[in-house]
Amino acid sequence: MPIKKSAKKELRKNIKRHIRNKRIKDNLKSLIKKSRKAIEAKDNQAKELVARTLKVLDKAAQKGIIKKNTRDRKKSRLHQRLNKTSKA
């Protein structure tokens, strides 16, 4: 446990940030899973769901929760899946 006042405050801040970041990451992971399932099921709303997922990915990378390369990779793979099913 921290002893100094500033260290205690920093610990509180870290805990708050951790909770916020975890919530955003969990939401992102569930959106990606839903998007993949919708694409595989050839659902009509798959395009809208993918668009919403891409928006959340962009925001998470902008806030520094995920890295930009991770965002780009996930966006690319989602687009590839979506395009593959729309062509077939």
C-alpha positions as CSV (number, residue, x, y, z in Angstrom):
1,M,0.0,0.0,0.0
2,P,1.2,3.5,-0.8
3,I,2.3,5.7,2.1
4,K,2.5,9.1,0.6
5,K,-0.7,11.1,-0.1
6,S,0.2,11.6,-3.8
7,A,0.8,7.8,-4.2
8,K,-2.6,7.0,-2.7
9,K,-4.3,9.4,-5.1
10,E,-2.4,7.9,-8.1
11,L,-3.5,4.4,-7.0
12,R,-7.2,5.6,-6.9
13,K,-6.8,7.1,-10.4
14,N,-5.2,3.9,-11.7
15,I,-8.1,1.9,-10.4
16,K,-10.7,4.2,-12.0
17,R,-8.8,4.1,-15.3
18,H,-8.5,0.3,-15.2
19,I,-12.3,-0.1,-14.7
20,R,-13.1,2.4,-17.5
21,N,-10.7,0.8,-19.9
22,K,-11.9,-2.7,-19.1
23,R,-15.5,-1.7,-19.7
24,I,-14.6,-0.3,-23.1
25,K,-12.5,-3.3,-24.1
26,D,-15.2,-5.8,-23.0
27,N,-17.8,-3.8,-25.0
28,L,-15.5,-3.8,-28.0
29,K,-14.9,-7.6,-27.8
30,S,-18.6,-8.3,-27.6
31,L,-19.3,-6.0,-30.5
32,I,-16.7,-7.8,-32.6
33,K,-18.2,-11.2,-31.8
34,K,-21.7,-10.0,-32.6
35,S,-20.4,-8.6,-35.9
36,R,-18.7,-11.8,-36.8
37,K,-21.8,-13.9,-36.0
38,A,-24.1,-11.5,-38.0
39,I,-21.7,-11.7,-41.0
40,E,-21.6,-15.5,-40.8
41,A,-25.4,-15.7,-40.5
42,K,-25.7,-13.3,-43.5
43,D,-27.9,-11.1,-41.3
44,N,-29.4,-7.9,-42.9
45,Q,-28.1,-5.7,-40.1
46,A,-24.5,-7.0,-40.4
47,K,-23.4,-3.9,-42.2
48,E,-24.8,-1.5,-39.6
49,L,-23.3,-3.6,-36.8
50,V,-19.9,-3.6,-38.4
51,A,-20.1,0.2,-38.9
52,R,-20.9,0.6,-35.2
53,T,-18.0,-1.7,-34.3
54,L,-15.6,0.3,-36.4
55,K,-16.6,3.5,-34.7
56,V,-16.0,2.0,-31.3
57,L,-12.6,0.7,-32.5
58,D,-11.6,4.2,-33.7
59,K,-12.6,5.8,-30.4
60,A,-10.8,3.1,-28.3
61,A,-7.6,3.7,-30.4
62,Q,-8.0,7.5,-30.1
63,K,-8.2,7.2,-26.3
64,G,-5.2,4.9,-26.2
65,I,-7.0,1.9,-24.9
66,I,-5.9,-0.2,-27.9
67,K,-3.0,0.5,-30.2
68,K,-3.6,1.9,-33.7
69,N,-2.1,-1.1,-35.5
70,T,-4.5,-3.3,-33.5
71,R,-7.4,-1.1,-34.6
72,D,-6.3,-1.3,-38.2
73,R,-5.9,-5.0,-38.2
74,K,-9.3,-5.7,-36.6
75,K,-11.0,-3.2,-39.0
76,S,-9.3,-4.9,-42.0
77,R,-10.3,-8.4,-40.9
78,L,-13.9,-7.3,-40.3
79,H,-14.1,-5.6,-43.7
80,Q,-12.6,-8.7,-45.4
81,R,-15.3,-11.0,-43.8
82,L,-18.1,-8.6,-44.7
83,N,-16.9,-8.3,-48.4
84,K,-16.4,-12.0,-48.7
85,T,-20.0,-12.7,-47.7
86,S,-21.5,-9.9,-49.8
87,K,-19.8,-11.2,-53.0
88,A,-20.8,-14.8,-52.5
